[in-house]
Amino acid sequence: MKGGLRRFVGGAAPSSPPTEQVERCEMCAEPISEWHGHVVDVENRGLMCTCRPCALLFTAEGAGGGRYKAVPERYRYAADVPLAEA
């Protein structure tokens, strides 16, 4: 085949390489790693992925006016603690 239509026959043009999606802090938009902090939005009942500095802002009682609370990074199993029915 010759002529100006040849460019339409050979298939799709090579596309640019896929860009890697980086997860970002939902409070400040900084890139975060796979291991990152979490903050609960108490008013909207949501869980947000955050960078460590943003998560640390909400570790103290009453921080953020009580709207946000940091999710603890550690937990312990307490078999002797009864749970109430919700």
C-alpha positions as CSV (number, residue, x, y, z in Angstrom):
1,M,0.0,0.0,0.0
2,K,1.3,3.4,-0.9
3,G,0.1,6.9,-0.3
4,G,-1.4,8.9,2.6
5,L,-3.7,6.2,4.0
6,R,-0.9,3.9,5.0
7,R,-0.8,5.5,8.5
8,F,-4.3,4.1,9.2
9,V,-3.5,0.5,8.3
10,G,-0.6,-0.4,10.6
11,G,-2.6,-0.5,13.9
12,A,-2.7,1.9,16.7
13,A,0.1,4.3,17.3
14,P,2.4,3.4,20.2
15,S,1.0,4.9,23.3
16,S,3.0,6.5,26.0
17,P,4.1,4.2,28.9
18,P,1.5,4.0,31.7
19,T,2.2,6.4,34.5
20,E,2.4,5.0,37.9
21,Q,-0.5,6.1,40.2
22,V,0.9,7.3,43.5
23,E,-1.4,7.2,46.5
24,R,-1.6,10.6,48.2
25,C,-2.6,11.8,51.7
26,E,-6.2,12.8,51.7
27,M,-5.5,15.8,53.9
28,C,-2.4,17.4,52.4
29,A,-2.0,15.5,49.1
30,E,1.6,14.5,49.8
31,P,2.6,11.1,48.3
32,I,2.3,8.3,50.9
33,S,3.8,4.8,51.0
34,E,2.0,1.5,51.2
35,W,2.4,1.7,55.0
36,H,0.6,4.9,56.0
37,G,-1.6,6.3,58.7
38,H,-5.4,6.6,58.8
39,V,-7.7,9.2,60.3
40,V,-11.4,8.8,61.0
41,D,-13.7,11.6,60.0
42,V,-16.2,11.3,62.8
43,E,-18.8,13.7,61.3
44,N,-18.9,12.1,57.8
45,R,-18.2,8.6,59.1
46,G,-15.3,8.0,56.8
47,L,-11.8,6.7,56.9
48,M,-9.0,8.6,55.2
49,C,-5.5,7.5,54.2
50,T,-3.0,10.0,55.5
51,C,0.7,10.7,55.8
52,R,2.3,10.2,59.1
53,P,2.5,13.9,60.0
54,C,-1.2,14.4,59.3
55,A,-2.1,11.3,61.3
56,L,0.0,12.5,64.3
57,L,-1.9,15.8,64.4
58,F,-5.0,13.9,65.5
59,T,-3.6,11.6,68.1
60,A,-4.3,13.9,71.1
61,E,-7.8,13.9,72.7
62,G,-9.9,16.7,71.2
63,A,-7.5,17.5,68.3
64,G,-9.3,18.9,65.3
65,G,-12.2,19.8,67.5
66,G,-13.1,16.1,67.8
67,R,-14.0,15.8,64.1
68,Y,-11.0,13.8,63.3
69,K,-9.3,11.0,65.2
70,A,-6.2,9.1,64.4
71,V,-6.5,5.3,64.0
72,P,-4.0,3.6,66.3
73,E,-1.2,1.7,64.5
74,R,-1.1,-1.0,67.1
75,Y,-3.8,-3.1,68.8
76,R,-3.9,-5.8,71.4
77,Y,-6.1,-8.8,71.7
78,A,-8.1,-8.8,75.0
79,A,-10.0,-12.1,75.3
80,D,-11.3,-11.2,78.7
81,V,-13.0,-8.0,77.6
82,P,-16.7,-8.5,76.9
83,L,-18.2,-6.6,73.9
84,A,-21.6,-5.0,74.2
85,E,-24.2,-5.6,71.5
86,A,-24.6,-2.7,69.2
